[in-house]
Amino acid sequence: MTVDNPSSFAGRLKINGAELVVEAFGPVDAPAMIVHHGAPGLGSRSEPKRSFGPFADRYRVIVFDARGSGESSDDEPFTHQQWVADVDAIREHFGYEKIVMAGGSYGGFVSLEYAVAHPDRVAALVLRDTAADNGHNELAVEKAKNTDRTVIPQWAIDRIGTGHFESNEQLREYWKAILPLYDHQHDPAKDAAKLAATRFHYRTHNAAFGQNMPRYDLKPQLPSITCPTLVTVGRHDWRTPVAASQVIADLIPNAELVVFEHSGHSPQLEEPELFQRTVRDFLDSAGIR
């Protein structure tokens, strides 16, 4: 499938042997921004589309379901190297020499990996609630054990960050159990809506957390990232705490760290106006116009 400079695009693209569902919107001659969703096997393009859709007034925003997630095909491998290659193939498909690379949570892992692998193709980097290594997992387990919002079953606590799931049904029950931890202001109705909207791919999730994360550590490579970088995080994030973002900001030269005081894991949704203003100001200061 080819694209002939449409104002918007939505469809399935053959990318590195997989069929990926991709959407692009905003002026075709504007700076391009590729936004990677988090939670492999659970996440989808719907969150970055909602969070970064408003930027389509001045930027060409491209979102997609990564291989093994959402509506895209389940073609292995589910590795950081493959997901980075898919991002670059999407960039090339749409004909952009450079992009703003953005991603939250696990999408931040892929975004960092992309910036390390392709420094000449990243005009700016926007990160949200992410980390440069797997050192935050034990703290997340402790927060899950001690939460006063709900009682999380021990079997679910035991599987946090492990990738040990036997079926989509088991992954669904796990997701239902831990959803109350994510937002600073807990809303059970929002949790129910998120659960209902999720497509489950347990093999992808297992590969991401059972195989990729145990050896994930980008800290030694971060000083090589020289593009303008914005690091954002919610003050009350249980999964990737402020300390994890601080490490990134300390190691990437001249990176800017912004902490959202009234957010958990998703300031882009919990404080959307402030988040959008912060990102716009950053991109303006970085000369991305």
C-alpha positions as CSV (number, residue, x, y, z in Angstrom):
1,M,0.0,0.0,0.0
2,T,1.3,3.5,-0.9
3,V,0.5,6.9,0.4
4,D,0.0,9.8,-2.0
5,N,0.3,12.8,0.3
6,P,-3.2,12.5,1.9
7,S,-4.3,14.8,4.7
8,S,-5.1,11.7,6.7
9,F,-4.4,8.0,6.4
10,A,-5.7,5.0,8.2
11,G,-5.1,1.4,7.0
12,R,-2.9,-1.7,7.2
13,L,0.7,-1.5,6.0
14,K,3.0,-4.3,5.3
15,I,6.0,-3.5,7.5
16,N,9.0,-5.9,7.8
17,G,6.8,-8.9,7.2
18,A,4.0,-7.9,9.5
19,E,0.7,-6.1,8.9
20,L,0.5,-3.0,11.1
21,V,-2.5,-0.8,11.5
22,V,-1.3,2.7,11.0
23,E,-2.9,6.2,11.2
24,A,-1.4,9.5,10.1
25,F,-3.1,12.9,10.5
26,G,-2.1,16.5,10.3
27,P,-0.4,18.6,7.5
28,V,1.8,16.4,5.3
29,D,4.4,19.1,5.0
30,A,4.7,19.6,8.8
31,P,7.3,18.1,11.0
32,A,6.5,14.4,11.6
33,M,6.0,12.9,15.0
34,I,5.8,9.1,15.5
35,V,4.2,8.1,18.8
36,H,4.7,4.6,20.2
37,H,2.2,3.1,22.6
38,G,3.1,1.2,25.7
39,A,2.2,-2.2,27.2
40,P,3.0,-4.7,24.4
41,G,0.2,-7.1,24.1
42,L,-2.1,-4.8,25.9
43,G,-1.6,-1.3,24.5
44,S,-2.7,0.1,21.1
45,R,-2.6,3.3,19.0
46,S,-5.8,4.5,20.8
47,E,-3.9,6.1,23.7
48,P,-1.3,8.0,21.6
49,K,-4.0,9.0,19.2
50,R,-6.0,10.6,22.0
51,S,-2.9,12.1,23.7
52,F,-1.1,13.5,20.6
53,G,-4.1,14.0,18.3
54,P,-4.3,17.7,19.3
55,F,-0.8,18.2,17.9
56,A,-2.0,17.5,14.4
57,D,-2.7,21.2,14.1
58,R,1.0,21.8,13.6
59,Y,2.6,18.4,13.2
60,R,2.1,15.3,11.1
61,V,1.2,12.7,13.8
62,I,1.7,9.0,13.1
63,V,0.4,6.3,15.5
64,F,0.2,2.6,15.0
65,D,-0.4,-0.7,16.7
66,A,3.0,-2.3,17.1
67,R,3.4,-5.9,15.9
68,G,1.7,-8.2,18.4
69,S,-0.6,-5.5,19.8
70,G,-3.9,-4.0,19.1
71,E,-5.2,-4.8,15.6
72,S,-1.8,-5.5,14.1
73,S,-0.7,-9.0,13.2
74,D,1.1,-11.3,15.7
75,D,4.2,-11.9,13.6
76,E,7.3,-12.5,15.7
77,P,9.9,-11.5,16.8
78,F,8.7,-9.3,19.6
79,T,12.0,-7.7,20.4
80,H,13.2,-4.1,20.9
81,Q,15.3,-4.5,17.8
82,Q,12.3,-5.5,15.7
83,W,10.1,-2.8,17.1
84,V,12.8,-0.2,16.4
85,A,13.1,-1.5,12.8
86,D,9.3,-1.2,12.4
87,V,9.4,2.4,13.5
88,D,12.1,3.2,11.0
89,A,10.2,1.4,8.2
90,I,7.1,3.5,9.0
91,R,9.2,6.7,8.9
92,E,10.7,5.7,5.5
93,H,7.3,4.7,4.2
94,F,5.9,8.1,4.8
95,G,9.0,9.7,3.4
96,Y,10.4,11.7,6.4
97,E,14.1,12.1,6.8
98,K,13.8,13.1,10.5
99,I,11.0,12.6,13.1
100,V,10.1,13.6,16.6
101,M,10.1,10.3,18.4
102,A,7.7,10.0,21.2
103,G,6.6,7.2,23.5
104,G,5.3,6.4,27.0
105,S,5.9,3.6,29.4
106,Y,7.2,0.6,27.3
107,G,6.8,2.9,24.2
108,G,9.5,5.0,25.9
109,F,11.8,2.0,26.0
110,V,11.4,1.6,22.2
111,S,11.7,5.4,21.7
112,L,15.0,5.4,23.6
113,E,16.2,2.4,21.7
114,Y,15.3,4.2,18.4
115,A,17.2,7.3,19.4
116,V,20.3,5.3,20.3
117,A,20.1,3.2,17.0
118,H,19.2,6.1,14.7
119,P,20.5,9.4,16.1
120,D,20.6,11.1,12.7
121,R,16.9,10.5,12.2
122,V,15.6,11.9,15.5
123,A,15.0,15.7,15.6
124,A,13.6,15.6,19.2
125,L,12.7,13.0,21.8
126,V,9.6,13.1,24.0
127,L,9.4,10.5,26.8
128,R,6.6,9.9,29.3
129,D,6.7,7.7,32.4
130,T,9.4,5.4,31.2
131,A,12.8,4.0,32.3
132,A,16.3,3.2,31.0
133,D,16.5,-0.2,32.8
134,N,14.5,-2.7,34.7
135,G,15.6,-1.6,38.1
136,H,12.1,-0.2,39.1
137,N,10.2,-3.5,39.1
138,E,10.7,-4.5,42.7
139,L,9.4,-1.1,43.9
140,A,6.3,-1.6,41.7
141,V,5.7,-4.9,43.3
142,E,5.9,-3.3,46.8
143,K,3.5,-0.6,45.8
144,A,1.0,-3.2,44.5
145,K,1.3,-5.1,47.8
146,N,0.7,-2.1,49.9
147,T,-2.0,-0.2,47.9
148,D,-5.1,0.8,49.9
149,R,-7.3,1.1,46.7
150,T,-8.0,-2.6,46.2
151,V,-6.9,-6.0,47.2
152,I,-4.7,-7.4,44.4
153,P,-4.5,-11.2,44.4
154,Q,-1.2,-12.6,45.2
155,W,-1.0,-14.5,41.9
156,A,-1.3,-11.1,40.1
157,I,1.4,-9.5,42.2
158,D,3.7,-12.5,41.5
159,R,3.3,-11.8,37.8
160,I,4.1,-8.1,37.7
161,G,6.9,-7.5,35.2
162,T,7.4,-11.3,34.7
163,G,5.7,-12.2,31.4
164,H,4.4,-15.5,32.8
165,F,0.9,-15.8,31.3
166,E,-0.7,-18.9,29.9
167,S,-3.6,-17.4,28.0
168,N,-5.3,-14.1,26.9
169,E,-8.0,-14.8,29.6
170,Q,-5.3,-14.9,32.3
171,L,-3.7,-11.7,31.0
172,R,-7.1,-10.1,31.1
173,E,-7.7,-11.0,34.7
174,Y,-4.3,-9.7,35.6
175,W,-4.9,-6.4,33.8
176,K,-8.2,-6.1,35.6
177,A,-6.5,-6.6,38.9
178,I,-3.8,-4.0,38.5
179,L,-5.7,-1.3,36.7
180,P,-6.6,0.5,39.9
181,L,-2.9,1.4,40.5
182,Y,-2.4,3.5,37.4
183,D,-4.2,6.8,37.8
184,H,-3.6,9.3,40.7
185,Q,-7.4,9.8,41.1
186,H,-8.9,6.3,40.9
187,D,-12.0,6.0,38.8
188,P,-13.5,2.4,38.6
189,A,-15.6,3.4,35.6
190,K,-12.5,4.4,33.7
191,D,-10.9,1.1,34.6
192,A,-13.9,-0.8,33.3
193,A,-13.8,1.2,30.0
194,K,-10.1,0.5,29.6
195,L,-10.5,-3.2,30.3
196,A,-13.4,-3.4,27.8
197,A,-11.4,-1.7,25.1
198,T,-8.2,-3.8,25.4
199,R,-7.2,-6.5,22.9
200,F,-5.0,-9.1,24.6
201,H,-1.9,-10.8,23.1
202,Y,-0.4,-12.8,25.9
203,R,2.5,-14.1,23.8
204,T,3.6,-10.5,23.0
205,H,3.4,-9.6,26.7
206,N,5.4,-12.6,27.7
207,A,8.1,-11.8,25.2
208,A,8.3,-8.2,26.3
209,F,8.5,-8.8,30.0
210,G,9.9,-12.3,30.2
211,Q,12.6,-12.0,27.6
212,N,13.3,-8.4,26.7
213,M,13.2,-6.7,30.1
214,P,15.6,-8.9,32.1
215,R,18.4,-7.7,29.8
216,Y,17.2,-4.2,29.2
217,D,19.7,-1.5,30.3
218,L,20.3,1.5,28.1
219,K,22.0,3.7,30.7
220,P,25.5,3.3,29.2
221,Q,24.1,4.5,25.8
222,L,22.1,7.5,27.0
223,P,25.0,10.0,26.9
224,S,25.2,9.4,23.1
225,I,21.7,10.9,22.6
226,T,22.3,14.5,21.6
227,C,18.9,15.5,20.3
228,P,16.6,17.8,22.4
229,T,14.9,15.5,24.9
230,L,11.9,16.1,27.1
231,V,11.3,13.6,30.0
232,T,7.9,13.7,31.6
233,V,6.5,11.7,34.5
234,G,3.6,11.7,37.0
235,R,4.6,12.3,40.6
236,H,2.5,9.3,41.8
237,D,3.5,6.8,39.1
238,W,3.6,3.3,40.6
239,R,5.1,1.6,37.6
240,T,8.0,3.8,36.5
241,P,8.6,6.2,39.3
242,V,10.1,9.7,39.2
243,A,13.5,8.3,40.1
244,A,13.6,6.3,36.8
245,S,12.9,9.5,34.8
246,Q,15.5,11.4,36.8
247,V,18.1,8.8,35.7
248,I,17.2,9.4,32.1
249,A,17.3,13.2,32.4
250,D,20.7,13.0,34.2
251,L,22.3,10.8,31.5
252,I,21.0,12.5,28.3
253,P,22.9,15.7,27.8
254,N,20.7,18.8,28.4
255,A,17.5,16.7,28.8
256,E,14.6,18.5,30.4
257,L,12.6,16.8,33.2
258,V,9.0,17.8,34.0
259,V,7.1,16.2,36.9
260,F,3.3,16.4,36.8
261,E,2.2,16.7,40.4
262,H,-1.4,15.5,40.0
263,S,-0.8,12.4,37.9
264,G,0.1,8.8,38.2
265,H,1.3,6.8,35.2
266,S,-0.5,8.9,32.6
267,P,-0.1,12.7,32.9
268,Q,-1.0,13.0,29.2
269,L,-4.5,11.9,30.2
270,E,-4.7,13.0,33.8
271,E,-3.4,16.6,33.2
272,P,-3.9,16.8,29.4
273,E,-3.8,20.6,29.0
274,L,-0.6,21.0,31.0
275,F,1.0,18.1,29.2
276,Q,0.1,19.4,25.8
277,R,1.4,22.9,26.7
278,T,4.6,21.4,28.1
279,V,5.3,19.4,24.9
280,R,4.4,22.3,22.6
281,D,6.7,24.7,24.5
282,F,9.5,22.1,24.4
283,L,9.1,21.5,20.6
284,D,9.1,25.3,20.0
285,S,12.3,25.7,22.0
286,A,13.8,22.8,20.1
287,G,13.0,24.6,16.8
288,I,10.6,21.9,15.6
289,R,8.2,24.0,13.6
